[in-house]
Amino acid sequence: MKSMIDLGQMAATVLSVAGVLLNNNQNRWCFPLWLLSNAICFAYHWRARLFGLAVRDVIFLVLAVAGWIQWSYYA
């Protein structure tokens, strides 16, 4: 089980960094990567009973959706 958690955390980190790189190149595909990354983090934090971090992840999810919609509207 621990190796699955470590793999999930690594995947979330790689997705998040890839999202930042795409954002720096003004590529709207950064948002789906951030959505997936934040969903993984939310699941991990919820399961670990780190509810404050889970709430933060939900906020980041909402912001990623809002950013994707707004960026699609102006593109």
Backbone as a printed PyTorch tensor [residue, N CA C, xyz], in Angstrom:
tensor([[[  0.8240,  -1.2020,   0.0000],
         [  0.0000,   0.0000,   0.0000],
         [  0.8620,   1.2580,   0.0000]],

        [[  1.9540,   1.2360,   0.7630],
         [  2.8130,   2.4080,   0.8240],
         [  3.3990,   2.7370,  -0.5480]],

        [[  3.7600,   1.7150,  -1.3240],
         [  4.3310,   1.9800,  -2.6430],
         [  3.3000,   2.6240,  -3.5750]],

        [[  2.0030,   2.2690,  -3.4100],
         [  0.9530,   2.8970,  -4.2120],
         [  0.8040,   4.3710,  -3.8440]],

        [[  0.9100,   4.6680,  -2.5550],
         [  0.8180,   6.0590,  -2.1140],
         [  1.9860,   6.8480,  -2.6720]],

        [[  3.1880,   6.2920,  -2.5690],
         [  4.3630,   6.9740,  -3.1050],
         [  4.2370,   7.1890,  -4.6120]],

        [[  3.7230,   6.1970,  -5.3180],
         [  3.5310,   6.3120,  -6.7620],
         [  2.5050,   7.4030,  -7.0800]],

        [[  1.4270,   7.4640,  -6.2980],
         [  0.4180,   8.5080,  -6.4940],
         [  0.9720,   9.8940,  -6.2390]],

        [[  1.7590,  10.0290,  -5.1890],
         [  2.3560,  11.3310,  -4.8920],
         [  3.3260,  11.7460,  -5.9900]],

        [[  4.0900,  10.7830,  -6.4980],
         [  5.0240,  11.0910,  -7.5700],
         [  4.2710,  11.5000,  -8.8360]],

        [[  3.1970,  10.7910,  -9.1440],
         [  2.3950,  11.1320, -10.3240],
         [  1.8050,  12.5340, -10.1850]],

        [[  1.2870,  12.8510,  -9.0040],
         [  0.7090,  14.1850,  -8.7790],
         [  1.7690,  15.2660,  -8.9560]],

        [[  2.9700,  15.0110,  -8.4700],
         [  4.0490,  15.9960,  -8.6020],
         [  4.4490,  16.1860, -10.0580]],

        [[  4.6000,  15.0900, -10.7850],
         [  4.9850,  15.1770, -12.2010],
         [  3.9030,  15.9100, -12.9960]],

        [[  2.6380,  15.5880, -12.7450],
         [  1.5380,  16.2650, -13.4330],
         [  1.5130,  17.7540, -13.1140]],

        [[  1.7480,  18.0860, -11.8600],
         [  1.7340,  19.4880, -11.4510],
         [  2.8600,  20.2750, -12.1180]],

        [[  4.0590,  19.7100, -12.1260],
         [  5.1980,  20.3890, -12.7710],
         [  4.9620,  20.5110, -14.2710]],

        [[  4.4290,  19.4610, -14.8880],
         [  4.1190,  19.5330, -16.3170],
         [  3.0730,  20.6190, -16.5830]],

        [[  2.0980,  20.7430, -15.6820],
         [  1.0960,  21.7970, -15.8130],
         [  1.7090,  23.1830, -15.7450]],

        [[  2.6620,  23.3700, -14.8560],
         [  3.3410,  24.6670, -14.7440],
         [  4.1150,  24.9650, -16.0300]],

        [[  4.8090,  23.9520, -16.5590],
         [  5.5580,  24.1670, -17.8020],
         [  4.6320,  24.5270, -18.9570]],

        [[  3.4940,  23.8390, -19.0420],
         [  2.5220,  24.1770, -20.0860],
         [  1.9590,  25.5810, -19.8860]],

        [[  1.6860,  25.9500, -18.6400],
         [  1.1680,  27.2800, -18.3440],
         [  2.1800,  28.3530, -18.7340]],

        [[  3.4530,  28.0870, -18.4720],
         [  4.4920,  29.0540, -18.8380],
         [  4.5490,  29.2630, -20.3450]],

        [[  4.1280,  28.2500, -21.1040],
         [  4.0770,  28.3690, -22.5650],
         [  2.6900,  28.7450, -23.0650]],

        [[  1.8420,  29.1890, -22.1520],
         [  0.4750,  29.6230, -22.4430],
         [ -0.3170,  28.5530, -23.1860]],

        [[ -0.1870,  27.3210, -22.7090],
         [ -0.9010,  26.1860, -23.2790],
         [ -2.0200,  25.8100, -22.3200]],

        [[ -3.2560,  25.8230, -22.8070],
         [ -4.3990,  25.5890, -21.9140],
         [ -4.4930,  24.1580, -21.4080]],

        [[ -3.6780,  23.2330, -21.9210],
         [ -3.6790,  21.8570, -21.4290],
         [ -3.0910,  21.7510, -20.0230]],

        [[ -2.5880,  22.8690, -19.5060],
         [ -2.1160,  22.8570, -18.1210],
         [ -3.2710,  22.5680, -17.1580]],

        [[ -4.4760,  23.0090, -17.4920],
         [ -5.6040,  22.8620, -16.5730],
         [ -6.0350,  21.4160, -16.3520]],

        [[ -6.1510,  20.5880, -17.4080],
         [ -6.4830,  19.1800, -17.1290],
         [ -5.4150,  18.4770, -16.2870]],

        [[ -4.1540,  18.8320, -16.5220],
         [ -3.0940,  18.2260, -15.7050],
         [ -3.2290,  18.6420, -14.2450]],

        [[ -3.5380,  19.9020, -14.0140],
         [ -3.7230,  20.3750, -12.6360],
         [ -4.9600,  19.7400, -12.0050]],

        [[ -6.0130,  19.5610, -12.7910],
         [ -7.2060,  18.8960, -12.2640],
         [ -6.8650,  17.4870, -11.7790]],

        [[ -6.1570,  16.7520, -12.6070],
         [ -5.7900,  15.3900, -12.2360],
         [ -4.8410,  15.3800, -11.0410]],

        [[ -3.8740,  16.2630, -11.0520],
         [ -2.9210,  16.3510,  -9.9460],
         [ -3.6290,  16.6740,  -8.6330]],

        [[ -4.5270,  17.6380,  -8.6710],
         [ -5.2470,  18.0210,  -7.4500],
         [ -6.2120,  16.9380,  -6.9980]],

        [[ -6.7940,  16.2110,  -7.9370],
         [ -7.6800,  15.1100,  -7.5590],
         [ -6.8960,  14.0040,  -6.8540]],

        [[ -5.7050,  13.7030,  -7.3460],
         [ -4.8570,  12.7100,  -6.6890],
         [ -4.4790,  13.1740,  -5.2910]],

        [[ -4.0680,  14.4390,  -5.1800],
         [ -3.6950,  14.9760,  -3.8650],
         [ -4.8840,  14.9680,  -2.9160]],

        [[ -6.0560,  15.3390,  -3.4270],
         [ -7.2520,  15.3190,  -2.5800],
         [ -7.5040,  13.9200,  -2.0370]],

        [[ -7.4350,  12.9170,  -2.8910],
         [ -7.6800,  11.5390,  -2.4530],
         [ -6.6740,  11.1200,  -1.3940]],

        [[ -5.4200,  11.4570,  -1.6090],
         [ -4.3870,  11.1150,  -0.6330],
         [ -4.6320,  11.8280,   0.6940]],

        [[ -4.8790,  13.1230,   0.6400],
         [ -5.0770,  13.8930,   1.8710],
         [ -6.3430,  13.4620,   2.6110]],

        [[ -7.4030,  13.1750,   1.8770],
         [ -8.6530,  12.7290,   2.5160],
         [ -8.4350,  11.3900,   3.2230]],

        [[ -7.7690,  10.4750,   2.5240],
         [ -7.5240,   9.1460,   3.0990],
         [ -6.6220,   9.2320,   4.3320]],

        [[ -5.6890,  10.1830,   4.3160],
         [ -4.7760,  10.3700,   5.4450],
         [ -5.4050,  11.2260,   6.5500]],

        [[ -6.6610,  11.6320,   6.3440],
         [ -7.4050,  12.4480,   7.3000],
         [ -6.7550,  13.8300,   7.5200]],

        [[ -6.1610,  14.3380,   6.4670],
         [ -5.5870,  15.6790,   6.4760],
         [ -6.6050,  16.6090,   5.8260]],

        [[ -7.6500,  16.8880,   6.5770],
         [ -8.8160,  17.5600,   6.0010],
         [ -8.5340,  18.9960,   5.5700]],

        [[ -7.6540,  19.6760,   6.2600],
         [ -7.2970,  21.0360,   5.8430],
         [ -6.6620,  21.0510,   4.4640]],

        [[ -5.7560,  20.1050,   4.2180],
         [ -5.1330,  20.0100,   2.9010],
         [ -6.1310,  19.5370,   1.8520]],

        [[ -7.0660,  18.6840,   2.2580],
         [ -8.1020,  18.2210,   1.3210],
         [ -8.9730,  19.3880,   0.8780]],

        [[ -9.3090,  20.2770,   1.8000],
         [-10.0920,  21.4700,   1.4460],
         [ -9.2990,  22.3500,   0.4820]],

        [[ -8.0140,  22.4980,   0.7440],
         [ -7.1700,  23.2790,  -0.1590],
         [ -7.1730,  22.6730,  -1.5560]],

        [[ -7.1140,  21.3470,  -1.6330],
         [ -7.1310,  20.6800,  -2.9280],
         [ -8.4430,  20.9170,  -3.6720]],

        [[ -9.5420,  20.9380,  -2.9550],
         [-10.8390,  21.2420,  -3.5780],
         [-10.8390,  22.6610,  -4.1290]],

        [[-10.2960,  23.5940,  -3.3670],
         [-10.1980,  24.9820,  -3.8380],
         [ -9.3550,  25.0490,  -5.1040]],

        [[ -8.2240,  24.3440,  -5.1240],
         [ -7.3830,  24.3140,  -6.3230],
         [ -8.1180,  23.6840,  -7.5040]],

        [[ -8.9220,  22.6530,  -7.2440],
         [ -9.7240,  22.0430,  -8.3050],
         [-10.6940,  23.0480,  -8.9080]],

        [[-11.3840,  23.7770,  -8.0420],
         [-12.3450,  24.7840,  -8.5080],
         [-11.6250,  25.8700,  -9.3010]],

        [[-10.4680,  26.3140,  -8.8230],
         [ -9.7140,  27.3450,  -9.5320],
         [ -9.2190,  26.8420, -10.8940]],

        [[ -8.8310,  25.5740, -10.9710],
         [ -8.3880,  25.0150, -12.2520],
         [ -9.5420,  24.9690, -13.2440]],

        [[-10.7230,  24.5800, -12.7800],
         [-11.8970,  24.5550, -13.6590],
         [-12.2320,  25.9710, -14.1200]],

        [[-12.2340,  26.9130, -13.1800],
         [-12.5430,  28.3070, -13.5270],
         [-11.5120,  28.8690, -14.5030]],

        [[-10.2490,  28.5730, -14.2850],
         [ -9.1960,  29.0450, -15.1860],
         [ -9.3320,  28.4590, -16.5730]],

        [[ -9.6520,  27.1660, -16.6350],
         [ -9.8160,  26.5050, -17.9280],
         [-10.9850,  27.1040, -18.6920]],

        [[-12.0850,  27.3420, -18.0020],
         [-13.2560,  27.9490, -18.6480],
         [-12.9350,  29.3590, -19.1140]],

        [[-12.3110,  30.1390, -18.2340],
         [-12.0000,  31.5270, -18.5960],
         [-11.0010,  31.5930, -19.7370]],

        [[ -9.9810,  30.7590, -19.6980],
         [ -8.9840,  30.7770, -20.7490],
         [ -9.5840,  30.3030, -22.0750]],

        [[-10.4900,  29.3450, -22.0390],
         [-11.1570,  28.8790, -23.2540],
         [-12.0540,  29.9740, -23.8290]],

        [[-12.6550,  30.7540, -22.9440],
         [-13.5490,  31.8310, -23.3850],
         [-12.7710,  32.9160, -24.1290]],

        [[-11.5780,  33.2510, -23.6390],
         [-10.8050,  34.3320, -24.2350],
         [ -9.8530,  33.8710, -25.3350]],

        [[ -9.7430,  32.5680, -25.5400],
         [ -8.7930,  32.0650, -26.5550],
         [ -9.3510,  32.1930, -27.9550]]])
